[in-house]
């Protein structure tokens, strides 16, 4: 009997356990479980993206202000040995290049890259609505790779206002808008990867680096933030193949805006200088002196009568900031100064023997420039030079590349390039850059005022 009672007890216990377990695991009633935390440590969100990742509004504001630029140029090439020796101007084959541009005013001013419109015989602008217009070149600056165009439309055009590129930050979301591979109104997204980036040892231009996809045809297009502010003009990619592989570069909007204003007001870019010489961090001298790891710009020398000298800057000072903007390297310094003009006052903070000092420097005008496509360095003429030669303008050759040493060109004065008068270093730079693949004729004066013409191939 006891045996049957035991079996019954076990059966009833098992049934009760089954009922409790079923209630615990499958009941629709909530079961309260005490825990020491309210939510998991690692959270995964499948909800809506944060507002700053929603690019729809920025794209809508931008695409109608970005245009397609078609450049028709003429390629000149010899057809025979006779043509090679005696000229081949009559043999001209049309070449078509394409790029992008950004409308920056309702009356049709467009900013693009210098290399997009270089050597153009004609320029055609196509809007996002497929309307086309012939464009006029207002001005262009090879050193910043910025050009200004103008079209005459029947109505006010959608345009983008310049934003503050100094206010942009590494890690900030950006959109690149342009016409890669002739695919109009293409929008790509990425982040700002770096600022004040130099991409060539021959050019200290300061670029915004981004990982937004930029390909051939994007040049001259817009780089905008998530508010749709124009913070850069897309310019270059760094690639062995010629197509995007993760790096792209844009001219900061503060530089582009200043170049555009200079081209409109003066016809050429006005470059303000501090009046110092520096040691590049990777130079042999900087490495030997242990200055290749400093953050800032080391002042190696101060020019006489310059704004830097008058403000009290000294050799050995290290520039830490300008106008409150931190300066980490030489590219950052030149990038900031590229948005300033001669005569502007800038606040320069320097580290002098461990003590921070702030100096107010009035920027001067650059009087010396390199002409790499002619292999020369030239400077503006002094009053004494002009009086001695009885001329109003010209530039003096102060240094030449090694392969021109035997021509005895130093101290001679260039008064014309390809028949166009040269009155200043700005004229010399503009004319030397123009049609740089062609032969050039330069007219020079020697110290006796005698005129010579040299042909450069």
Secondary structure as GFF3:
##gff-version 3
##sequence-region A 1 457
A	DSSP	alpha_helix	2	26	.	.	.	ID=ss1
A	DSSP	three_ten_helix	51	53	.	.	.	ID=ss2
A	DSSP	alpha_helix	56	63	.	.	.	ID=ss3
A	DSSP	beta_strand	66	76	.	.	.	ID=ss4
A	DSSP	alpha_helix	81	86	.	.	.	ID=ss5
A	DSSP	beta_strand	92	103	.	.	.	ID=ss6
A	DSSP	beta_strand	109	112	.	.	.	ID=ss7
A	DSSP	alpha_helix	114	117	.	.	.	ID=ss8
A	DSSP	beta_strand	122	126	.	.	.	ID=ss9
A	DSSP	beta_strand	132	134	.	.	.	ID=ss10
A	DSSP	beta_strand	136	141	.	.	.	ID=ss11
A	DSSP	beta_strand	146	150	.	.	.	ID=ss12
A	DSSP	three_ten_helix	165	167	.	.	.	ID=ss13
A	DSSP	beta_strand	173	178	.	.	.	ID=ss14
A	DSSP	three_ten_helix	180	182	.	.	.	ID=ss15
A	DSSP	beta_strand	186	197	.	.	.	ID=ss16
A	DSSP	beta_strand	207	210	.	.	.	ID=ss17
A	DSSP	beta_strand	222	225	.	.	.	ID=ss18
A	DSSP	beta_strand	230	237	.	.	.	ID=ss19
A	DSSP	beta_strand	248	252	.	.	.	ID=ss20
A	DSSP	alpha_helix	253	265	.	.	.	ID=ss21
A	DSSP	beta_strand	272	273	.	.	.	ID=ss22
A	DSSP	beta_strand	276	278	.	.	.	ID=ss23
A	DSSP	alpha_helix	284	288	.	.	.	ID=ss24
A	DSSP	beta_strand	297	302	.	.	.	ID=ss25
A	DSSP	alpha_helix	307	311	.	.	.	ID=ss26
A	DSSP	beta_strand	318	322	.	.	.	ID=ss27
A	DSSP	beta_strand	325	326	.	.	.	ID=ss28
A	DSSP	alpha_helix	330	337	.	.	.	ID=ss29
A	DSSP	beta_strand	345	352	.	.	.	ID=ss30
A	DSSP	beta_strand	355	362	.	.	.	ID=ss31
A	DSSP	beta_strand	364	365	.	.	.	ID=ss32
A	DSSP	beta_strand	368	371	.	.	.	ID=ss33
A	DSSP	beta_strand	376	380	.	.	.	ID=ss34
A	DSSP	alpha_helix	383	389	.	.	.	ID=ss35
A	DSSP	beta_strand	395	400	.	.	.	ID=ss36
A	DSSP	three_ten_helix	402	407	.	.	.	ID=ss37
A	DSSP	beta_strand	413	417	.	.	.	ID=ss38
A	DSSP	beta_strand	420	421	.	.	.	ID=ss39
A	DSSP	alpha_helix	425	433	.	.	.	ID=ss40
A	DSSP	beta_strand	440	445	.	.	.	ID=ss41
A	DSSP	beta_strand	451	456	.	.	.	ID=ss42
###
